[in-house]
Structures are given as structure tokens and as C-alpha cells.
Amino acid sequence: MFGDPYGAGVAVESPYSPNYPADPTLSVTGDNWFAGNYHNGKGAFNVKEAYVEFNIPFLKSATFGEANLNIADREEKYSTAGKARAWKLGATWQTPIDGLRLRAVSSADVRAPNLSELFAAMTVTNQAVNNNQGSSIQIQQRNVGNPALKPEEARNNSFGLVLSQPSWARNFNFSVDYYDIKVQNVISSLNPQQEVDLCYGGNQQVCSAVSINGPAGTNYVLAQSFNFASLHTRGIDFEMAYRKNMSDYGLPGTVTLRGLASRMIHSISDPGVPGTTPIEGAGAMTGATPKWKALVSQSWDGLLGGKLGLSLTERWIGAGVFNNEYIECQTNCPLPTAAHPTIFDNHMPGAVYFDLGGNYSVSKQVTAYFKVDNLADRAPVLVPQTNLSLALNPAVYDSVGRTYRVGVRMNF
């Protein structure tokens, strides 16, 4: 049930008054409701920043090409999360090889906790947890923000090459970049039992959010976010573009071919909680990071006297697995565990979707357009999961089917 004017607890916004006098059945903190009770919440923070950036050319030679260095630093101070620092060191080298440029960047980046993570208003529900003797204890699960959160810290390293319009292919561009990103102090939430277990394990930071040794009805766990988790992502990005004026073949307009592809090598998340193991997300089709994905498009603009443009796009997702932590076996299977269950077939298929679009310039101010997504009306791939009413993953596969859009854009 939901609270009355004092269900959120007595506060400046909801004081006792002649219209709403004190109710002896209500607690001052507003926690004596069974479920779904929302408390008052508010919060604010300020940040001071200073930054500097230099772009330093240090090489210009007909023999060795041109190179420059980019250096940046940002000092930050948050009223809530304290001091943070971000910096970047990058370089580019236009090599003497026709059209070839090399680039590299190393940086330290931060993300401070937002207002919701710091000051989310409390909601209260009734739950049960087990203490270190295995006894079940009824508690209030108080979901609330954590003002003690610190900024997330990331190290990003990337390098790549760019081939831009060499003399032997004036309309051709290609780039490939490798990246390696590690994030520490990732802000993530814990459930009440995890917090209780961590407290019994000696984690004083979590113990401040746990109180389960009092009389019945007074025990609670603050279900908050903490800076425990970490992420590690590695991959390669590809990009290609080619543009051709069709007048060379006696045809109108210009054809543009473009392709983007990404190879996810690793996407490892570590909850940072004892008893849990890091999870490899790359290629797990129940998540959002297939190992391979690509977007390829072909467009022809300038038809019908420059008024008509058509485009065809292919969206490709490579095959993967249901879960990287599962053990696939048909016979002589090992005993399954919670972390590594066994599965008969761990394969999940990929998919290709075709989109068709076009636009027509009615006048300088008016353009009509259409778009058909999933032209072949490919059905979504079924993804086994506990939610049997869904059984698909819209983060990876098209879950809608063929979609039509028609519209007009006007400039004034």
C-alpha cells in the first residue's frame, strides 16, 4: 500500500500541522508500510573544473611526413564525490606513404555519480535475508541513493590507421582502430543478501548500510549502489566509404558505398562481490554485445534531375552463444553449478536485415521521404529465458518486423 501525507516520513516538506496532526500508527521515518512506500528525496551538488589543452606539431618533413601531439588535462572537484582528474595524450602521423595516417590515444576518463545515484528517494519493501548462522531474518529493504559514491575511473588506449583518398583511389576512405578500455570503481547496485554477506565478510563500507541484529520489526538493509564493479572491453572498429560520380558511365547522380563493422573481442564485467565470477559478455546473445556486427549501405543520389535519392542498408549480426558461462555438452556432462550450468546446444544464430529508403525534393523547402525497415520481414530469433511471454532480445535482434514510414520535411 502507499502512504498518506506522512507515509514518506516527517520532513520539512511534510511537517505535522493542524490539518494533518501526528498519527501514532505512523513511524517518524515512514517505514511501517508493507510495500511500495516512497519517501521524500532531494539533493544537489556543484562541480568546479579547470582544463588545458595543447596541440603541438613536432614534425614536418618531405621525407618523413607530418606529426603532431595532443595533450589535455582536466582537474575537477565535486562537492559530493571529491576530486577527480581526466587527461589525454594523443598523436597523429601523416606518413610519407600516399594517403596513410596513423593515430593513437591514451586517456584517463572519469564519470561522477549523478543525482539519482547519490540522492534517490527511498522506497521501502519487506524482504528476508539469512545471517551468518543461516537463520532467516525479516528486514525492510530500503532502496535509496548513496551520497558516499566516488567517480568511476577509466583508462582508454586506442590506436589505428586511416587510408584517406590515396592517388590510386581518390574517392576511397578506410580506417581501422583497436581499443582497450578498463573501468574501475564502477557504480552498481547490490541486493540485500549480497550486502549482508559482504558485511559478515568484514566490509565496513557495506556494514554501514546493514542493521539486522535488532528487535523484530527494526531490522533493515539499505539497498544502495557501491563502487565495487569493474569493466574491461577490447575490440576493433572498421569503417569504409567510397563515392563515385556516375557521369563517368553516362548515368545521372552519385553512388556512395559505406560500411561500418565492429569486432568485440572481450566485454568482461566483474561485480566485485565475493562468491561471484567475472562474466564475458562478448557474443552472448542474451546481452547487447554480439562479437560481430556491421552496417553496410548503398545510396544513389541525384536521380531525376537531382531530386530523387534511394538507399539500401544491410544490418548484420554475427552468430553467438546463449551464455558464455554455460558448458555445452550432450553426453558425459559435468555436474552443473550456479556459475556454469550445462546446456545441450549453446549456439545462437546471427541475422541480416535489409532496409530500403528514399527521398524526393518537391521544392527547396519541401522534401518527401519513405523508409521500410526489415524489408524481408524477418522474424525475431527466439532467445530462451525465464520471461516466457517475451522469448526474444530486442537489444540484438529486430523484434518488430517490417516497418513502414512516410513523411515530409519542410524548411522555413
N, C-alpha and C positions, 0 to 999 in steps of 0.2 A: 504494500500500500504506500501511498505518498503522504508526506507530512502536511500539517496545517501551517499557519504562519510561523510557528516555531519548530517545525519539523527540520528546518535547516540549522537549528541551534540559535541561541540568543546572540545577536550581533548588533553592531551599530545600525545596520540596515533593517533589523527586525527586533527592536527592543520591546520589553514589556510596556504596556500602556493601558489606560482605562478601557480602550476598545478591545484590547487583547491582553487580559491580565494573565498572571502566571498560572500555568496549569500543572498541578502536582504530578500528573501522569507523564509529563514530558521531562526528559533529561536536559540539562543545560547544553550539552553538546549535540543534542538532537539525534542520538544513536539508538533510541529504543524502538525503532521501527523494524519490521521483519525484513523488508527488501525494498530496493528502489528509491531510497531516500536521498535527495540531493541537498547538499549543504551550500551555504553562501561561499563564494570564492572570489578573490581579487588578487591582483599582483601587477607589478611593474618593474622595469629595470632600465638603466641607462648605460650607454657604452661610449667610451672615448677612444678615438683612433688617430694614429699618425702613420703616414706611409710615404715611401720614397721609391722612385724607380729610375733606373738608368738604362739607356740603350747605347752601347759602346761599339762602334765599328773599329775593328782592330786589324783587318786585312783587306787590301785592295791591290790585286796583282793580276796582270795579264796571264801569268804562268800558273798561279795557284788559286785564282778566283777571289771571291769576296766573302768575308765572315764578320759576324757581329755577335756581341754578348749582351744579354738582357738580364739585369739584376733588379730585384724588387724586395722590399721588406715592409711589413705592416705590423705595428705594435698596437695591441688592443687591451682595454681594461673594462671589464663588465662589473657592474655594481653587484651582481649576484654570483657570477662564476669566476671572478678574479681575472688575472692576467692571461693573455694568450698571444701567440706570435705566429705569423704566417710569412713565408719567404719563398722566393722563386729564383732559380738560376737556370737560364736557358741560352742556347746558342744555335745559330744557323750558319751554314756554309754553302754558298753558291759555288759548286765545284767547277773546275775547268772543263769537265765533261758536259757536252751540249745538253742543256735543259735539266741537269741533275742538281738537286739541292738536298742537303742533309740537315736534320734538325733534332734537337734533344732538349728535354726539360726535366729538371728535378725540383720538386717543391715540397714544402710543408704547409698543410692547409688545416683549418680548424672550422668547426661548426659549434656555435654556442647553443645551449638548450633554449628552446623557445618558451613563450609564456605558458602554454598549455602543459609542457613537461615540467615546468617549475611550479606552477600555481593552479593546476587543475582543481576545480571544486570537488569536494569529497562526495562520493556515493557510498552507501553502506548496504551490504548484504550479509546474510548469515551463512557461514561455512563451517566445515570441520577440518582439523589438522591432527596429525599424530605427533606426539612428543617423542623424546629420545628413548622412552620406555615402550613405545608402541601404543600408548593409550590415546584414544580419540578425545579431542577437546573441541567444544563448540566455541567458535570465535565470531567476531564481527570482522568481515573483510572490508577495510576502509580504503577504497580506491581514491588516491589523492596524488597531487604533484609532489615533487621532491625539490625544495629550494637549495639543496646541497649539491646538485648536479654540477659537473665540470664540463668544459668543452670537449668534444670529440677531436682527436688529433689524427691526421692522415699524412702519409708520405707517398708521394706520387712520382714515379720515374717513367719516362717515356722517351722513345727515340724512333725516328723513321726517316723515310726518304720520299722526295717528291720529284716526279718527272713531268715537267711543265713545258709543253709545246716545243719539243726539240725540232731542229731544222728538218729532220726526216719525217716528222709527223706534227705539222703546225697546229692542228686542231685537237690534239690528244693531250690529256692530263691523267696522271696516275699517281696515287700515293699509298703508302703502307706504313702503319705505325704500330709499334709494340708498346704496351703499357703494363705497369705493375703497381698496384695500389694496395697499401696496407693502412687500416684504420684501427686505432686503439681507443679505449675508453668509450666504446660505442654505447649510446643510451638505449637500453632495452628494459622491458618490464619482467618481473618475476612473479610467479604465482605464490600464494601464501605458504604452501608446503615447502617450496624451494627456499623461501626466506627463513622459515623455521629451521630447516636442515642446515642452512648456512650459519645461522646463529649458534646452534649447538656445535657446529664445527669451529667456532671461535671468531667469526667475522663480526667485529664490533660495529662496523658501519651498518650492517643489516640488523644487528641486535637492537639498535635504537628504534627500529620500526616494528619490533615484536614484543608483545606482552601477553603471555599465555599461562602465567603461574598464579593469577589472582582468583578470587572467588568466581563462581559460575555467574555468567552474565556480564562480567567486566573484561573478559579477555578479547584481544583484538590483534590484527596484523595490518599494518599499513602497506597495501599493495601498491608499491611505487616503482619508478624506473631508477636504475642504477647504472654507473659507468663500468660495467663488467665485461661486456661482449667485445669481440673484435672481428674484423672482416679482412679477407685477403683475396684480391681479384687480379687475374692476369689474362691478357687476351691480345688479339691482333685485329686492327681495323683496316679495311681496304676501301679505296674509292677510285672510280674510273669515270672519265667523261670524254666523249668525242662528238664534235659538232661538224656538220658538213652542209655546205650550200649546194642545194640540188640543181642549181642552174648549170653546174658543170655537166649534168646529164640531160639537159634540156627540160627539166622539171621545175615546178614552182616551189618556193618555200625553202625551209631549212630543217634538217633532221638532226636531232640530238639524242645520243645514246648515253645513259648514265647508269652506274651501278654502285651500290654500297653493300659491303659484306662485313660480317663480324664473326670471328672465331673466339669463343670463350674457352680458355684453357683451364682456368680454375675460378671458382667462386665459393670460397670456403668461409663459413660463418661459425664462430666459436662462441657459445653462450657464456663461457667463462664461469660456469657453475659446476662445482664438484659433482661427479656422477653423470655428467653429460659429455658427449663427444662432439668434436667439430663435424660439421655437415658440409659435404661437397654438393653445391647446387648446380654446377655446370652440367647441362644435359639432362637434368631431372625435369621431366615434362609436366610434373605437378606444380612446379615453381614458375619462374618467369625468365629463366636464362638458358635457352637451348644452346648447345655447343656451336651450332652454325645457324646463322640467319642472314638473309640477303634481300635487298630491294633493287630490282632492275626495271628501268623504264625506257621506253622509246617514244619520242614525240616528234610530230611533224607540224611545224607552224608555218604560217604564211600561205595557206591554200586559199583558193577562191579570191584571188586578188588581195591576199594578205589578211583576210577577215576570219578564216577558219583555222583552228588548230585541233589536232587529235593526239591522244596519248594512250599508250598501253603499258600497264605496270604489272610486274610479277612479284609476288611476295612469297619467299621460300623459307621454310623452316626445316632444318635437318632433323633426322631421327634421333631419338634419345632413349632414356630408360624411365621407368616409373619412379624409381628412387635409387640413388647411388649407394645407399647403405644396405639395400636388400641383397641377399645371396640367391642367385638364380640356380636352381637345380631341379632335376626330375627324379633322380634316384640317389640313394645313399646320402641324403641331405643331413647336414649337421643340425644339432639342436638349435632352434631359433631363439634369439634373445630379443629384448625390447629394442636394443640399438640396431641389431642386424637380423631382422626376420628373414625367413626363406620365402621364395616365390617361384612359381612354376615357369612363368615367362615374364621377364623384366623389360621386354622391348616395347617401345612406343614409337609409332610411325611418325614421319615428318609430313609436311603438307605444302602444296603450292596453290596460291590463289591468284586469279587474274582480275585486274580492274581496268575498265575502259572509260575514258573521259574525253570531253571535247568542249571547246568554247567558240563562240561566234560573235564578232564585233558588229553589233547592229549600228552603232554610231560611235563617235569619240567618247561619249558619256555612258553608253549602254552596252553591256556585254552579257549575252546569254550563255549558260553553261549546263552541262549534264555530267553525271558520273554514275557508273554502275560498278559497285564493289562486288567481289566474289562472283564474277561473270558466269562461271560454270555451276554456281550454286552448290559448291562442295559442302557436304555435311560435316559438322564438327567431329573431331576424333573423340571417342569416349575415353574418359580418364577415370579409372576406378577410384572411388573414395568413399568416405563414410556418409557424405551427403548424397544419398541415392536419388534425390529429386533433381540434382544438378548433373553429376556424372560427366562434366566437361571442364576444361580450364580456359576461360576467355583471355587469360594473360598471355597465352601462347597461340591457341587456335582460334579461328574465326567461329564465333558462336551464334551469329545472326543469320548467315546465308546471304543470298543475293539481295542487294540493297540498291534502290534507285534514288537519285537526287537530281532535281532540276531547279534552276534558279536564274535570277537576273541580278547583275551588279550594276549600280549606277553611281557615277561620279558627278558632283555638282561644283 
